[in-house]
Amino acid sequence: MLCWSTEANTMPLHKTAITVPESLLAAVDRAASERGESRSAYITRVLAVAVRARRDAEITRKLDELFADARTARAQRHMTEALDEAGTDWNDERW
């Protein structure tokens, strides 16, 4: 089994075959070359970014849904006002 390794992680690799238009593959190869990466490394990185973006969008959607609730919004506003009254110094970078 192959492993993909970066400073942040090591994960097992699995070979796969996909069909893509020739022009797209050429563009991928150019982009990978410009970054000094192999085609496989470039595609793996791009896919990881896409999956992370989808996950982040889902988290944002759920937060937006949560804060659309009037009671939750009021509770958050109340908590924020209480913190402000307590004198929280947001300019102090140690928080």
Backbone hydrogen bonds, N-H to C=O, Kabsch-Sander energy under -0.5 kcal/mol:
donor,donor_aa,acceptor,acceptor_aa,energy
2,L,13,L,-0.6
4,W,11,M,-2.9
5,S,3,C,-0.6
6,T,9,N,-2.7
11,M,4,W,-2.0
13,L,2,L,-3.1
20,V,18,I,-0.6
25,L,21,P,-2.3
26,A,22,E,-2.3
27,A,23,S,-2.0
28,V,24,L,-2.6
29,D,25,L,-2.6
30,R,26,A,-2.3
31,A,27,A,-2.6
32,A,28,V,-2.9
33,S,29,D,-2.4
34,E,30,R,-2.5
35,R,31,A,-1.3
36,G,32,A,-0.6
36,G,33,S,-1.1
37,E,32,A,-3.0
42,Y,38,S,-2.5
43,I,39,R,-2.8
44,T,40,S,-2.5
45,R,41,A,-2.4
46,V,42,Y,-2.7
47,L,43,I,-2.6
48,A,44,T,-2.2
49,V,45,R,-2.2
50,A,46,V,-2.3
51,V,47,L,-2.6
52,R,48,A,-2.4
53,A,49,V,-2.5
54,R,50,A,-2.1
55,R,51,V,-2.3
56,D,52,R,-2.9
57,A,53,A,-2.4
58,E,54,R,-1.9
59,I,55,R,-2.2
60,T,56,D,-2.5
61,R,57,A,-2.4
62,K,58,E,-2.2
63,L,59,I,-2.4
64,D,60,T,-2.9
65,E,61,R,-2.2
66,L,62,K,-2.4
67,F,63,L,-2.9
68,A,64,D,-0.8
69,D,65,E,-0.5
69,D,66,L,-1.2
73,A,69,D,-2.4
74,R,70,A,-2.4
75,A,71,R,-2.4
76,Q,72,T,-2.6
77,R,73,A,-2.4
78,H,74,R,-2.7
79,M,75,A,-2.3
80,T,76,Q,-2.5
81,E,77,R,-2.5
82,A,78,H,-2.3
83,L,79,M,-2.3
84,D,80,T,-2.3
85,E,81,E,-2.4
86,A,82,A,-1.7
87,G,84,D,-1.2
88,T,83,L,-1.7
90,W,88,T,-1.1
92,D,89,D,-1.3
93,E,91,N,-0.7
95,W,92,D,-1.4
